[in-house]
């Protein structure tokens, strides 16, 4: 039975709809989370009221998915999504229904949903409407499709990735028939937008069970992005030892995929998944560092920082600590803490200083690189007068 009482503003939306003669229920993830004694992040409501009737009850609401019957109701500075009971038509693109039909039956609305744990409704009075046994599946910690699994996945191929992501996040197993249908329908993921695939992978990667990504590969859901499927799962478990931040976890995954021959280029793989430019850059450089012998001295770390920058070097060090051996992050922190120069921005002289000495064009950059090499070797000599003297002597 539900352990969490919805906030007052959510109850007000439910009760106002009911007062106008429209049955209304909490539905979806908020009910699932409530049954798991987890406080929901969002509260979604389904109702027999049409979008026009919803806006009539709540004049300050706005249509945010009117084609699918969704209206966002604003109440006391809060926003609640209210959706009309509906039945979906065919899904010719394996993602979106070609048409929807508004219905007055809650059970018909629940029947179109993906998994039984998400097909439960909860009334304002705390009464569960659970025609597909979702509450029992939550108790058994199992994910099972509503109705025929293959039909659900042929309707919306993203549901296969969502299933495995839910499994990783909630620690649930996947029902046998549901898992078998994922394997059968896996080629349909080729029709999905890369951004959608990326989002599901990233959410899974950031869970406490990133090794679940092996199943994504093993079932064929990533065939459009990998040169070949992953060979083993064990090393993926180590990713859980990293902070739950996207650069570290993506870099670790990419390095493991490189080692198994699943990808030939971190940059191409992440670009195909439409990751942002910053994450791609950091992961590309971090994986380059990890492919080479890792720095073993302050001088080597400074050279690494010079080439790849602080962000990429720090990510590489953290990944190396969990995939290889420890101590790399500590060594890098010691170098950064020392304040010793490792980049032109920290060098005691600038290009203008060298121009004043008579250096021109390419010679300015070449001398700056020479001086930076010198200072990395002899950090105590990062002094303007000394470096200008050295530059002048070298020029002669």
N, C-alpha and C positions, 0 to 999 in steps of 0.2 A: 504494500500500500504506500501511497505517496507520503514522503516525509517532509517535503518542503512546501510551504504555503506560498503561492505566487504573490508578488508585490501588490500593493493596494491598487496601483494604477492599472495593472493587468486585470485584476478582478473587476474593476470598474468598467473596462471595455466589455468583458464578458457579460456582466449584469445589465449594462445598458442595451446591448444587442438583444438579450433575452427579454428585457422589459418592452422592447418594440416588437416582440413576437418572433424573433429569429434565433433558433437554437445556435449555440456557439460553444466551442471547446478549445482547450489547449491541445496542441498536436505536435508530433514530430520529436525533434531532439530535446526540447525542453521537458517533455513527458518522460522520455528515456532517461535523461539525466536525473530527473526527480526520483524515479524509481531506483536509481543507483545511488541515491543520497548524495548527489553532486549538484551544486547550485548551477543552474543554466546560465549561459551568457546571454541568450536571447529567448524571448517568449513569443511564440507564433500561435495565431488563433485561426481556426477554420469555422465557417458559419454558413447557414443556409441563405443568408442575405446576399443579394447580387452586389456587384461593385457600386452601382448607382444607389442602392438602398443603404449600403455602408456609408457612403459619403453623405447621404441624407441624415443618418443618425449622428455622424461626426462631420460637421461642416468644414472643419479645419484640416481634414485628412487630404491626402494627395494620392493619385493613382501612380504606382511605381512598377506595376506589372499587369496593367489592365487587361492585356490579351489573355493572361492566365488567371485573371480574377483577383489580383493582389492589390490591396490598398494599404498605404501606411497611415496609421492613425496617430496623431500627435495628441498627447494628453499629459498635462502637468510636466512639460519639458521632456517627456519620454516619447519614444516612437515604438509602436507595436505593428507588426505586419498582420493584416487580416485578409484571409483568402477565402473566396467562395468555394463551397463544395463543388468538385468537378470530376468529370471522367475524361480521360485523354483518348484522342483518336490514334491513328497510325503514326509511326515514327520513321519517315522515309530516310532521314539522315542519321539514324541511330543515335540521336541526341535530344531532339526537341519534337514534341508532338505537332503534327501537321495542323491539328485543330483541337480545341477543347470544348467541352459541353458542360455548362453549369447544371448541377443536379441538386435535388433537395435531400439526398440520402447520404448520411455520414459514412456508412459502410462502403458505399460505392467510391467515396473519396479516399478512404483508407486503402481500398483494394488497388489503387493505382500507384501506391508508394513502393519504395525499393525493398526494404527489409522489415521483417515483423517487428523488430525493436523500435522502428520509426513509424509504425502503423498503429499507434495506440493514441487514443484521445482521452482527455481528462476534463470533466465538467468543473464548473466553479464550486460545486458541492463536494468535489473530491471523488466522484464516481468514475471508474475506468471503463472505457469502451474499447474492448480488445478482441475483435472477431478473429484474429489470425494467430493468437497465442504468443504475442510479443513479450508479455510480462514473464511467461514461463521461460521463453528463450533467454531473457535477460538473467533470470535466476540461474539458468544452466550455462550462462556465459557463452552463448553460441549465436552466430550470425546466420540467418536463414532468409532467403528471398520470400516475398509475398507471392504466393501462387507458383507458377512454373518458372524456375530460375532462368532457363534459356530465353524465355519470352521477355523477362525483365531486362536482360542484358542486350537482347536484340533491339529493344526499345531505346535504351540509353546505355551506350558502351561505357560511359564514365562510371557507371555503377560498379563495374568490376574493380576499378582502381579504388573507389570509395570503400568497397567491401574490405579489401586488404588493408587500407589505411585505418578503418575502424578497428579491425582486428589488432593492429599494432598498437593503436592508442588506448583501446579499452582492455586489451589482454584477453579478447574473446577468441574462441576457435571458430572456424568456418564450417558450416554444415556440409556434409559430404556431397550432396546433390548440387549445392550451390558452388562448391569448389570445382566439381567436374564440369559444370556449365561454363565457368570462367575459362577453363582450358579449351573448351570447344569454341567459345565465342571470342577468344583472345585476338584473332586477326581484325576484329572490328575496331580495335583501338587505333588502327591506322587512320580511321576517319575522324579522330578527335583533334581538336586544336592543340598545338604543342603547349600553349599556356595552361590548358586544363590538365594535361599530363604532368607538367612541371609542378603545378600546385599540389597535386595529390602525392607526388614523389617527395616534395619538400616537406609537406606535413608529416609524412611517414618518417622521413629522415630525421626529423626533429623530435620524434617520440623516444621513449625509453627503450624501444625495441626496433632499432634501425635495421636489424638483420631480416626483418620482414621484407625488405626490398629484394631479397633473394627469390622470394615467391613471385614477385612481379616479373622477374626475369625468367624464372623456371617455367612459368605458365605461358610465356610468350607475349606478355603485355608490353614489353619494351623492344620487341624485334625491330621496330622502325628506327630505333635509336642506337642499338648495340650492333657491333660487328658479329658477335656471337654471344650466347647466353652465359651467365655466370656459372662457374664450375663448382664453387663451394661457398658455404654460408658462414663458416666459423669466423673468418676474419672480419666479417661485417659486424659481428658482436662488439668488436673493439671500438667501433664508432661511438657506442654509448658512453664511453669514457671521456668524450669531448664535451665542451660546453654546448648547450643547445643554441648555437649560433650558425647561421647559414654558411658563411665562408668556410669555417672549420669542417663542418660536416660534408659539404659538397666537395671540398678538396680531398678529404679522406676517401669518400666514395670514388672520386675520379682516379685517385692513385691506385686503389684496389682494382678498379676496372682496367686500368692500364696494365697492371701486373698480370691480370688474368687474360689479357689480350682481347677484352671485350670492347675497348675503344682504342683508337690509334691517336686521337687528339682530344685532350681535355677541352680545348677552346671550341672545337667543332661540336663536340657532344653538348656542351652547355649552351652554345649558340643555337643549336637545333631545338633545345628545350626553351628557348627565349628567356634565359636568365638575364639579369641586368648587367650592364657593362662592367660595373665595379666588381661584382662577384666573379664574373668571368676572368677579369684581369688578375684578381688576387689568386684565384684557383689555378690559373695557367702558370703564374710565377711560382706558387707554392709547390705545384707538382714538378716543375722544372728543378727546383731546389731538392726535392725528395728523390728525384731520379739520379742525382749525383751524390758522391760521398758528402755527408753532412759536415758542416764546419766543426772543427775540433779545437779552435783557438780563438781568442779575441780578434786577432787580425783577420782570420778567415770569416768570422761573423761580420766584421765591418765590411769586408769585400762583398759579402752576400747582401748586406743592407744597402750598400752602394748600388748594386745592380738591380735589386728587386724591390727595395723600399721596406719600410717598417711593417706595414700591414701584411704583406705576403710572407716576409720572413717570420713574423710572429705566428701566422697560421701554420706555416711549414713546421716550425718548432713544436707547436702543440700537437699536430698530427703525428710527427715523428715520435713524440713521447708515448703515444698510445699504440701506434702501429709497429714501432721498432723498439726503442729503449728510452728510458727517462733521462732527464737532465738537460735537454736541449733548450727548453723554455727558460730554465734557470740561468743557463750560460748566456743566452741572448739578453735576458734582463740585466745581467751584470754589465754587459757591454753598453747597453742603453743608459744604465745608471751612472756609468763612468763619465758620461758626457764627452767622450772622445769623438773626434770628427770622423764621419764616414760618408759625407755627402758634400757637394759643392756649396750648398747653402750654409754649411758649418765652417767652411774654409775661411781663414782669416784674411784672404785677399779675394778680390773680385775681378771680373773681366775689365772693368774700368781702370782698376789699378794697373793691370798689365798693358792696357792700351796706352796709358801714360808713360810706360817704359818703352813704347815703340812697337809692341806686338800688334799685328793686324790679322784680320780674317781668321783662317783656320788655325793659325799659330796661337791665337788666344785660347781656343778650346784645348788644343794639344798641351799647352803649358799648364792650364788649370788641371787637366787630367794627371799630368806628371806630378804637380804639387800635391794633389789629393792622394796619389799613390805614396808619395813621400810621407805625408802626414799620417796616413793609415799605418805605415811602418814605424814612424817615430812621432807618436801623438803629442809628446811634450813640446814639439817644435812647431805647433800650429800658432805661430806668432807672425803678425803682419810684416814687421821689419825684417825678420829672418827670411820669410818666404819671398819678399821682394828682392832681397839680396841674392837669394838662391836663383830666382828667375833671371835677374840681370846677369849673374855669372854664367848661367846655363846658356843664355842667348849669345854671349860672347864665344 
